[in-house]
Amino acid sequence: MAGGAARSLGRAALLAALCPVRSDDPPYFGLYHGSVVLSAEYAAYAELDADVSAIDSAVLSTGSLSSGGPATSESLDLAYGIYASGVGAADGGEADEGDGTGTIWQLANREHIDLPDATTARFFSRYYGMEEWADRWLEAAYKGEETGSFANGTADFSAWSSGQGLEARADAFGYGALILVFWPHVVASFEIAYDGCTEEGGAGPNAFSLGWWDQAVALYGGSEVMSSMSEGSLLYAFANDMSKSFGVESINANLFGKFSDGRRNLVDGDCDAVRTDLEDIISLMLVPLIQGSLRAMQAVDAAGGNAIEDGGGEG
């Protein structure tokens, strides 16, 4: 099985978990914010872009996004350290807060971060039977083991121990740290914003909802998009990657337009319009996931649909 197909199998595994070339287009964050300035809390969420980028460099760029060498156990160790403690700790410094605060790990553990009755968060937690389903899936990919106590959707990485199997695990972990953690959290944040909408209108009465809406946009775009320096490494960049693969326009222009519409409608207290914006946002955000699934399945199919063979095992 070709190495590219092995990595695509890792991608297919993570996209199944979520779904029971870079673009040169200019960033769109400015279309959303205008004169709105993110608070320090939301800016910190956006700065997780740096952690995802470092994970990308550790495991994905070794085979998936460039022509570098194969993934290694050491590169997976580095990637997991960044996920759990932040890029500073992985570089030999202190963890972001010493307890996982402000890390991708925290976002992946619903017991450690509050998502008040968000439909999407509740759906995944009930399906997998635990709040920390994303963290458990990523830990299994990292360690090369079965996810274990899931109520549904069990994944088994135990046969992917070396060679192409290690490549697939690295790809699953690298893309999973982005897609399994950020996508549900962004959608859930928008849902919480809508649920808190009040028709009284104004930035004051809807301050709670506006905060969650801003957080969702920050987590989608990331610090690089916010500063217009580049497209970064979060879901904004993933959407551009997928559109390039299919030769179609990225969803990002339309999506950031919806971000802007939703924020304006929250300020106006037009909750029915916010609901429509939310539905459109979720529909648009599903497009890159479908594109990624199709791309991964095409690569696996091109290799004859063979399972990974490494060290005598099959995965």
Buried (B, 14 or more C-beta within 10 A) or exposed (E): BBBBBBBBBBBBBBBBBBEEEEBEBEBBBEBBBEEEEBEEEBBBBBBBBBBBBBBBBBBBBBBBBEEEEBBBBEBBEBBBBBBBBBBBBBEEEEBBEEEBBBBBBBBBBBEBBEBEEBBBBBBBBEBBEBBBBBBBBBBBBBBBBEBEEBEEBBBBBBBBBBBBBBBBBBBBBBBBBBBBBBBBBBBBBBBBBBBBBEEEBEEEBBEBBBBBBBBBBBBBBBBBBBEEEBBBBBBBBBBBBBBBBEEEEBBBEBBBBBBBBBBEBBBBBBBEBBBBBBEBBBEBBBBBBEBBBBBBBEBBEEBEEBBBBBEEBEB
